[in-house]
Amino acid sequence: MRVLAVCGMGLGSSLILRINVESVLKELGIQATVEVSDVTSAKSMPADLLVTSGQLAEVLTRDDVPIVTVQNYLDRDEIRSKIKAVLGQEG
């Protein structure tokens, strides 16, 4: 699975998000490559899942990839529950 952690410029906050998404996916036993991206590049990059803020999700508008919106990039519980919901996992 290829996951993109997306922020406005593809720098600071997406790196924090990537670290936490990688940690959550590892806990869930999901093998994935998590890359960072700016919002413009993410519109055309191949991915199986996008993780970003609600504001940036509105700009991404991709029909081919599920988008997980996260309010707090540091909250692993929020990231975990939202990823599980998108992937159809219980609990």
N, C-alpha and C positions, 0 to 999 in steps of 0.2 A: 504494500500500500504506500502511495506517495501522498504526503500531507504537506500543505503549504501554510505556514504561519505568516499572516499578512498584516503589515502596518503601513502607515502612510508613506514612509520613505524606505522601508526594508532594512532599517538599522536597529536602534536600541530596543524598542518595545517588542518587535518581532523576535528578537533573540531571547528575551525573557519568556515570551510565549512559547517559542520552540522548546526551550528547556523543560517547561512544565508540561507541554503536550507529550514530549518524548517520555517523561516520567510516568504520566498517566497511561499512555499506550503500553509501556512496559509492564505496569501493574496489571493491566487488563489482558496481558499475554498476546497483544497484537503486534506483529512485526511490521514496522513501517520506517520509511525514511522521511524525516521531517526537515523541510527546507524553509528558509526565510525568503520573503519577497515583498516588494513594494506593491501597492494596490494596482498600479498601471500594468506592471509585468504579469501579475497574477491573473489578469483577465484572459491571457492567452497561454499560460504555462500548463502543461499536462499535470493533472492531479486527480486523486481519488477523493480528497477531502480538503476543504479550506477552513481555517480557523482564524477568526478576526473579530473586530469590534462590530457592534450593531451599525454604527455610522458607516463604516467601510463596506459592510455587507450590502448596503443599499447601492453602493457604487459598483460593486463587482457584478451583480446580476448575471450569474452563469446558470444556465438550465442543465448543464451536463455534469455538475459537481455539487454535492451537498455542502452547505455552508453552516458551520457552527459559529454562533455569535457568543462572545464572551465579554462580560462587563469588566471583570477583574482578572487581568492576565496573571496575577500571582495566586489566585484561588484555585488550587488543584481540585477541590471538591466540586466547584462549579464546572470546571473544564471536564472532569470525569463524568459528571451527570449529563452534561450536554452532548459529549461525544457518544456516550452509551445510548442516549435517546436517538441520535441520528443513525447510529449503527444498528438500532433495533435490539439492544441488549436490555434485559430487565434489571431493576434495582439500581 
